[in-house]
Amino acid sequence: MTEVVLTVLAGVAPAAQRELERLGWEPQPTGTPVATAVPVATAEELRVTLPRSAQTMAALQALRTVVAAFLVVTSPAPRPTGLLATAAVRAFAEALEAIAWQRPRVRFHGLRLEAAGAHTPEMRRLATELAELADVPVDDDDGDLVVRVRRAPDRGWELLVRTTPRPLATRAWRTESYPGALNATIAAAAVDELGVSPSDAFADLMCGSGTLLIERMARGPAARLLAADASAHAIDTTQRHLRGARVRGRVETRVSEVAALARDGGTPDGEPTLAGAFTTVVANPPWGELWGEHATNATLYADLLDAVDRLGTREVRAGVLTHDIRRFEAVLADDPRWRVVAMPQFFAKGHRPRLFVLRRAD
């Protein structure tokens, strides 16, 4: 067995817990648990104890709601140099061996030690000796073998060894630079909050670079998929990201303002109507910072709710993710068609977007 620390963005922990439970990583009611998932004191970490195997490493690599996964090495010694004792060194080597089981095989170019007092002689010695064990140089700036040193929750010290050169949240398919692109783990949490079914007809009305759509497709098949955006560049970017993500499913596209979708159901030039076709409708509208303006967001949000009404089925689930919370709440207060069934909030890079999960009021 091996202990793993999973870091998550604040607010994403409930979705991450559900993702672990889908993998069976939870305490079992009888017998010896194959894994445990117990939130620690902060909202940004989960701890799991898992079988040490290639299958475990593959499952960690595939997590959608987790920022990064770390294998844990512990020492009961009162000082961090105890992590260089024989037992801890052996455990560190075993962690590196487990990381090497991943496919495609990951390669590291330098070790970066993250710790309080990282530049003290004691920590420099620790970094140097760990780097030698990993057969990479110490690289304080760009090292991709990230090793964190901190006090253990009970006693002694622990090393956290990141399992991948890049965080799991850094999706390999995101090859295009797109201003204001949604954090992928938040998108995965939003998809989880709305629920997933193979019978879904899923529409993203402001798809941007395609993050919400790709995270939905990563969860499994859907009966119908739509990417819509007012920007042709956004649609092109989404299509490139879809190819990079290698997710399965035919995606319809529309270059359209939400006001037009609300007005004509997406039927320019005789295209088939989209009206009443979608069981799940999502949008990550402009927050009035990199895109859009606060002064016009109220009108935009009203048009968006009209579009959800027009395109959604009778039982539509809608998710609107916005950092411009008060303005959207004011628009919702004046629209009797909708009721809010959940409002999870997430925290990333100074922003605190809230997901408004909506159902029809009647």
PLY file of the C-alpha trace (Angstrom):
ply
format ascii 1.0
element vertex 362
property float x
property float y
property float z
element edge 361
property int vertex1
property int vertex2
end_header
0.00 0.00 0.00
1.06 3.58 -0.58
-0.20 6.85 0.81
-1.14 9.57 -1.67
-1.93 13.26 -1.19
-4.20 14.81 -3.80
-4.32 18.59 -4.08
-7.50 20.26 -5.30
-8.67 23.81 -5.78
-10.80 25.11 -2.94
-14.43 24.27 -3.63
-13.57 21.28 -5.85
-13.04 18.83 -2.97
-16.66 17.49 -2.99
-16.42 16.67 -6.70
-12.98 15.11 -6.17
-14.39 12.99 -3.34
-17.13 11.75 -5.67
-14.54 10.95 -8.34
-12.59 8.87 -5.82
-15.75 7.06 -4.78
-16.49 6.15 -8.41
-13.09 4.44 -8.45
-13.95 2.54 -5.28
-11.48 4.58 -3.26
-13.49 4.80 -0.07
-13.68 2.94 3.26
-15.38 -0.43 2.83
-18.16 -1.39 5.28
-16.59 -4.81 5.95
-13.19 -6.40 5.53
-9.92 -4.67 4.82
-10.39 -1.45 2.84
-8.62 -1.36 -0.51
-8.44 2.40 -0.12
-9.50 5.23 2.10
-10.42 8.78 1.18
-10.41 11.18 4.11
-10.45 14.97 3.72
-7.74 16.63 5.79
-8.08 19.90 7.68
-7.75 22.16 4.66
-10.16 22.13 1.72
-7.27 21.79 -0.70
-6.16 18.22 0.01
-7.45 14.67 0.10
-5.47 11.69 1.39
-5.89 8.18 0.05
-4.17 4.91 0.87
-4.00 2.73 -2.22
-2.46 -0.51 -3.48
1.02 0.14 -4.87
0.56 -0.94 -8.49
0.73 0.18 -12.10
-3.08 0.24 -12.12
-3.10 2.72 -9.24
-0.61 4.96 -11.02
-2.70 4.89 -14.20
-5.82 5.80 -12.23
-4.05 8.70 -10.54
-2.85 9.97 -13.92
-6.45 9.98 -15.22
-8.05 12.00 -12.38
-10.03 14.99 -13.71
-10.80 17.06 -10.61
-7.36 16.88 -9.00
-4.63 19.49 -9.48
-1.75 17.14 -8.62
-1.03 13.77 -7.02
1.87 13.19 -4.60
3.26 9.96 -3.22
4.08 10.26 0.49
7.35 9.30 2.20
7.45 9.70 5.99
10.03 9.80 8.73
9.35 9.86 12.50
12.61 11.78 13.09
12.35 15.21 14.76
14.34 16.91 11.96
13.80 16.81 8.16
17.25 15.25 7.66
15.63 12.11 9.05
14.19 11.77 5.56
17.68 10.69 4.49
17.66 7.71 6.86
17.79 4.29 5.25
14.05 3.52 5.53
13.01 6.89 4.07
15.55 6.67 1.25
14.23 3.24 0.38
10.66 4.57 0.38
11.70 7.49 -1.86
13.30 5.04 -4.31
10.12 2.97 -4.27
8.08 6.10 -5.01
10.30 6.87 -8.02
9.90 3.28 -9.17
6.11 3.52 -8.95
6.13 6.80 -10.88
8.15 5.06 -13.62
5.31 2.54 -14.09
3.17 5.24 -15.72
2.57 5.02 -19.46
3.65 6.84 -21.43
6.71 6.85 -19.19
7.40 10.20 -17.58
10.87 11.72 -17.58
12.08 14.40 -15.20
14.77 16.99 -15.90
15.42 18.50 -12.49
14.37 18.36 -8.84
12.66 21.32 -7.20
12.40 21.23 -3.42
9.45 23.11 -1.95
9.76 23.69 1.79
9.83 26.33 4.46
13.48 27.37 4.70
14.25 25.71 1.38
17.57 27.60 1.13
18.93 26.60 4.53
21.99 24.30 4.54
19.88 21.48 5.96
17.33 21.70 3.15
20.03 22.16 0.49
21.66 18.94 1.63
18.32 17.17 1.47
17.65 18.48 -2.05
21.10 17.48 -3.28
20.90 13.94 -1.97
17.34 13.39 -3.23
18.35 14.69 -6.66
21.26 12.26 -6.74
18.92 9.39 -5.90
16.61 10.50 -8.74
19.57 10.97 -11.11
18.60 14.57 -11.96
20.15 17.92 -11.02
18.71 20.31 -8.47
16.76 23.02 -10.34
15.14 25.54 -8.02
13.40 27.43 -10.84
12.22 24.93 -13.43
12.59 21.53 -11.79
9.71 19.28 -12.79
10.31 16.58 -10.15
8.55 18.51 -7.40
9.27 17.34 -3.85
7.57 19.04 -0.93
8.93 18.76 2.61
6.71 19.46 5.60
5.83 18.25 9.03
3.71 15.11 9.04
0.13 15.42 10.34
0.88 13.29 13.41
4.64 13.45 14.10
7.90 13.63 12.23
8.27 14.78 8.61
6.99 13.82 5.20
8.10 14.13 1.60
5.43 14.62 -1.05
6.71 13.48 -4.46
4.62 14.72 -7.39
3.80 11.88 -9.75
3.91 13.85 -13.02
6.22 16.52 -14.50
3.25 18.83 -14.98
0.22 19.14 -12.71
-2.69 16.90 -13.65
-4.74 20.08 -14.09
-2.49 21.10 -17.00
-4.28 19.27 -19.80
-2.08 18.07 -22.65
-4.78 18.92 -25.19
-4.68 22.64 -24.30
-2.32 23.62 -27.11
-3.92 26.97 -27.97
-3.52 30.09 -25.85
-7.02 31.42 -25.18
-7.53 34.37 -22.81
-9.80 33.61 -19.89
-9.81 29.84 -20.50
-11.56 27.97 -17.71
-9.50 25.90 -15.29
-10.04 22.29 -16.33
-10.53 20.90 -12.81
-13.25 23.49 -12.16
-14.87 22.48 -15.45
-14.70 18.82 -14.40
-16.30 19.71 -11.05
-19.06 21.64 -12.83
-19.81 18.68 -15.08
-19.91 16.40 -12.04
-22.30 18.75 -10.22
-24.74 18.69 -13.15
-24.65 14.91 -13.46
-23.83 12.68 -16.42
-25.88 10.17 -18.40
-25.31 8.48 -21.80
-28.69 9.88 -22.86
-27.54 13.48 -22.31
-27.95 16.03 -25.05
-25.30 18.50 -23.89
-24.92 22.08 -25.13
-22.24 24.62 -24.24
-23.56 27.99 -25.33
-20.34 29.97 -24.73
-17.77 27.29 -25.36
-14.64 29.49 -25.56
-11.73 27.07 -25.87
-13.93 24.02 -25.25
-13.02 23.15 -21.67
-16.51 22.36 -20.35
-17.36 20.37 -23.46
-14.18 18.29 -23.32
-14.57 17.58 -19.62
-18.12 16.37 -20.28
-16.91 14.12 -23.11
-14.15 12.74 -20.88
-16.83 11.45 -18.50
-18.44 9.22 -21.13
-20.71 9.17 -24.16
-23.58 11.57 -24.75
-26.46 11.33 -27.20
-25.82 14.79 -28.64
-23.15 17.48 -28.22
-23.21 21.15 -29.21
-20.50 23.82 -29.04
-21.76 27.36 -29.64
-19.99 30.69 -29.35
-20.28 34.18 -30.80
-16.63 33.94 -31.90
-15.56 31.87 -34.89
-12.07 31.84 -33.36
-13.51 30.18 -30.24
-15.14 27.47 -32.34
-11.88 26.88 -34.25
-9.98 26.66 -30.95
-12.52 24.23 -29.53
-12.21 22.00 -32.60
-8.42 21.93 -32.32
-8.65 21.09 -28.62
-11.18 18.34 -29.34
-8.73 16.74 -31.75
-5.94 17.03 -29.18
-8.06 15.55 -26.40
-8.97 12.51 -28.52
-12.40 12.30 -26.95
-15.11 10.41 -28.74
-18.35 11.94 -29.95
-19.65 14.01 -32.83
-19.87 17.69 -31.89
-22.18 20.08 -33.68
-20.98 23.69 -33.82
-22.70 27.03 -34.17
-21.18 30.50 -34.44
-23.96 32.44 -32.78
-24.72 35.02 -30.12
-26.92 33.69 -27.33
-29.54 36.30 -28.26
-29.80 34.67 -31.71
-30.04 31.21 -30.16
-32.85 32.49 -27.95
-34.60 34.09 -30.91
-34.41 31.44 -33.63
-33.16 28.29 -31.94
-29.96 28.32 -33.97
-31.55 28.01 -37.40
-29.62 30.39 -39.70
-29.49 29.37 -43.37
-32.01 26.61 -42.85
-29.98 24.59 -40.33
-32.01 22.21 -38.15
-33.51 23.89 -35.13
-31.92 23.36 -31.74
-35.06 24.40 -29.86
-36.11 22.06 -27.07
-33.35 19.57 -27.88
-30.94 19.63 -24.91
-31.18 18.01 -21.51
-28.08 19.80 -20.17
-27.10 23.35 -21.09
-23.97 25.02 -19.71
-22.28 28.36 -20.15
-19.22 30.13 -18.80
-20.22 33.68 -19.80
-17.80 36.64 -19.77
-17.10 37.93 -16.28
-16.50 41.49 -17.44
-12.71 41.24 -17.01
-10.75 39.68 -19.89
-13.96 39.36 -21.89
-17.14 41.42 -21.83
-18.08 44.39 -19.69
-19.89 44.59 -16.38
-22.16 47.28 -17.81
-23.53 44.94 -20.49
-23.44 41.67 -18.60
-26.99 42.05 -17.25
-28.36 42.08 -20.80
-26.07 39.23 -21.81
-27.15 37.12 -18.83
-30.84 37.73 -19.58
-30.27 36.65 -23.20
-28.42 33.58 -21.96
-31.35 32.50 -19.77
-33.67 33.03 -22.75
-31.39 30.77 -24.83
-31.38 28.08 -22.14
-35.18 28.26 -22.07
-35.38 27.96 -25.86
-32.88 25.15 -26.32
-33.58 23.16 -23.17
-36.01 20.31 -22.76
-38.78 20.41 -20.21
-36.47 18.75 -17.66
-33.32 20.66 -18.63
-30.44 20.94 -16.17
-28.63 24.23 -16.61
-25.26 25.34 -15.26
-24.02 28.92 -15.45
-20.53 29.56 -14.11
-19.70 33.19 -13.38
-17.50 35.38 -11.23
-19.92 38.29 -11.78
-22.16 36.79 -9.11
-24.22 39.75 -7.91
-25.14 40.79 -11.43
-26.24 37.28 -12.36
-28.20 36.93 -9.12
-30.01 40.18 -9.92
-30.97 38.86 -13.37
-32.15 35.57 -11.84
-34.26 37.42 -9.28
-36.23 39.04 -12.13
-36.73 35.77 -14.04
-39.47 33.53 -12.59
-38.74 30.68 -15.01
-35.83 29.31 -12.97
-35.07 27.94 -9.54
-31.58 27.44 -8.13
-30.92 23.91 -6.90
-27.21 24.26 -6.06
-24.55 27.00 -5.94
-21.08 25.54 -5.40
-18.27 28.09 -5.45
-14.67 27.59 -6.56
-11.46 29.51 -5.93
-8.62 29.94 -8.43
-6.08 32.67 -9.18
-7.93 35.38 -7.29
-11.31 34.52 -8.82
-14.26 32.98 -7.02
-16.68 31.78 -9.69
-19.95 30.25 -8.60
-21.83 27.58 -10.50
-25.57 28.26 -10.58
-27.34 24.96 -11.16
-30.83 25.72 -12.45
-34.05 23.87 -13.07
-37.33 25.11 -14.44
-39.50 26.62 -11.72
-42.76 24.94 -12.74
0 1
1 2
2 3
3 4
4 5
5 6
6 7
7 8
8 9
9 10
10 11
11 12
12 13
13 14
14 15
15 16
16 17
17 18
18 19
19 20
20 21
21 22
22 23
23 24
24 25
25 26
26 27
27 28
28 29
29 30
30 31
31 32
32 33
33 34
34 35
35 36
36 37
37 38
38 39
39 40
40 41
41 42
42 43
43 44
44 45
45 46
46 47
47 48
48 49
49 50
50 51
51 52
52 53
53 54
54 55
55 56
56 57
57 58
58 59
59 60
60 61
61 62
62 63
63 64
64 65
65 66
66 67
67 68
68 69
69 70
70 71
71 72
72 73
73 74
74 75
75 76
76 77
77 78
78 79
79 80
80 81
81 82
82 83
83 84
84 85
85 86
86 87
87 88
88 89
89 90
90 91
91 92
92 93
93 94
94 95
95 96
96 97
97 98
98 99
99 100
100 101
101 102
102 103
103 104
104 105
105 106
106 107
107 108
108 109
109 110
110 111
111 112
112 113
113 114
114 115
115 116
116 117
117 118
118 119
119 120
120 121
121 122
122 123
123 124
124 125
125 126
126 127
127 128
128 129
129 130
130 131
131 132
132 133
133 134
134 135
135 136
136 137
137 138
138 139
139 140
140 141
141 142
142 143
143 144
144 145
145 146
146 147
147 148
148 149
149 150
150 151
151 152
152 153
153 154
154 155
155 156
156 157
157 158
158 159
159 160
160 161
161 162
162 163
163 164
164 165
165 166
166 167
167 168
168 169
169 170
170 171
171 172
172 173
173 174
174 175
175 176
176 177
177 178
178 179
179 180
180 181
181 182
182 183
183 184
184 185
185 186
186 187
187 188
188 189
189 190
190 191
191 192
192 193
193 194
194 195
195 196
196 197
197 198
198 199
199 200
200 201
201 202
202 203
203 204
204 205
205 206
206 207
207 208
208 209
209 210
210 211
211 212
212 213
213 214
214 215
215 216
216 217
217 218
218 219
219 220
220 221
221 222
222 223
223 224
224 225
225 226
226 227
227 228
228 229
229 230
230 231
231 232
232 233
233 234
234 235
235 236
236 237
237 238
238 239
239 240
240 241
241 242
242 243
243 244
244 245
245 246
246 247
247 248
248 249
249 250
250 251
251 252
252 253
253 254
254 255
255 256
256 257
257 258
258 259
259 260
260 261
261 262
262 263
263 264
264 265
265 266
266 267
267 268
268 269
269 270
270 271
271 272
272 273
273 274
274 275
275 276
276 277
277 278
278 279
279 280
280 281
281 282
282 283
283 284
284 285
285 286
286 287
287 288
288 289
289 290
290 291
291 292
292 293
293 294
294 295
295 296
296 297
297 298
298 299
299 300
300 301
301 302
302 303
303 304
304 305
305 306
306 307
307 308
308 309
309 310
310 311
311 312
312 313
313 314
314 315
315 316
316 317
317 318
318 319
319 320
320 321
321 322
322 323
323 324
324 325
325 326
326 327
327 328
328 329
329 330
330 331
331 332
332 333
333 334
334 335
335 336
336 337
337 338
338 339
339 340
340 341
341 342
342 343
343 344
344 345
345 346
346 347
347 348
348 349
349 350
350 351
351 352
352 353
353 354
354 355
355 356
356 357
357 358
358 359
359 360
360 361
